[in-house]
Amino acid sequence: ELERAYAEAYDEGPGATESRAAAEEQFAEEQPALVVIVDETFADLTQLVGEGWGYEGPERYNAIDDALMRGSLTVSTTGGGTCNTEFELLTGISLGLVGEGSYPFSFYDLSDVSSLPRQLAALGYSTTAMHPNLATNYNRSVAYPALGFEEFLSEEDFAGEEWFHSGVSDEATFDRILELLESDEGPQLIYDLTMQNHSSYDQDNLGEVPSYAFDGLDEGGREQLSEYLACIEETDRALGEFLAALEELDRPVAVLFLGDHQSYVAPWLNDAA
């Protein structure tokens, strides 16, 4: 009831403008595809501890100069609990209203919760979620359909795809997004929860990577920091190529890109700083 009251107040007040009406008309006419990428542990650690230690941040991501909106994002978890960031993103409900230690994907029936996929489906959008890992992790095989996703591409749908570090590469999921956009001209919501940058960062499976040091980190911490940043560099490269490929499509596409949470390396850096 509160939500409806606030929505009505907005529609009659701040939402009752010419620019708002023009935006609604444009949206109804163009119905842009919406791509939401929740990238595993993606972060720019220079925002946490500054520069001057040899790392300048994800170059391509930071070079995007025409984004409609960008900035630092605060989420309710660090080092794990990705499903809770997903819950907040897809529903707009803060975990502060749910309770500490709660995992709504696993604890609750979400079939009556207002959500992004349900709202877009009501506007004629097809809705696809993808996560190249076990569909049962954090109960996603139940939670995603309950939230309104019509299709869920999980580990078995990415069989044979290239791996990087901890799983199917970000690049492989980005390529799948392009395939979906090219195969269906209708309005789409494509939600991509990536896997490659998942911990741990002592796997030593990337070959030789740039070495980074930070005062206060021991040798093991420096090695894990370097492996983590190598993962972020690979995501940054793949993201740059993906955005360039989108520019070549003859259709409007809006991209929302965010990291799900900081890696467990981030608190080490914070303490060292």
C-alpha angles and dihedrals in degrees: 000000000000091000092051092048092050092046091052091048090051093048090051095042128024091008094055096084134117092243091053091050090048091050092051091049092049092048093049091051100044102028093194120212111253119216117190115190117189101188119204111252093336110165142141103238092195086074088059103045106005130240133288099089097090098274120103100180131251101328102202095042091051091047093063101114102170101058115136089221136000140156146112117326126211117207132178100246141051129204095359145002095092092167090067092057087049091051093052092045097047097042106027089230116134118228085227085076094047103050140254115289093021124133105192093190088063103029107044144049103245098182094106097041118113107245143171096250092047092050093049093045087057087057092054100267125143110228126214129175123193132189117160095218138074109320090219095060108119087355092283092151086066101029098052096054090042089056091052107267109147095198133029121194109198138166096304091054090059097048111148095016121134116276128213124188104315104007149325108356123256087235091061091053091047089052089051090053090054090050091053092048092049095046097051124041093189124100111285141186109205116185117193122189105185130211114189099093096052118132148290105080098190095075094109090206102127100074118230112355133178110278119231128189131191125190109257097027117111122225094270091050092050092050092051091046090054093049092048093050090049087058092050090049090055091050090048091053093048092046092053091052092045094053090048090052091051089056088063094056118101095226138071114265127179117202126201111191125182142148117249095222142322118284120249087256090070096071089051089056092045092052092046091051 
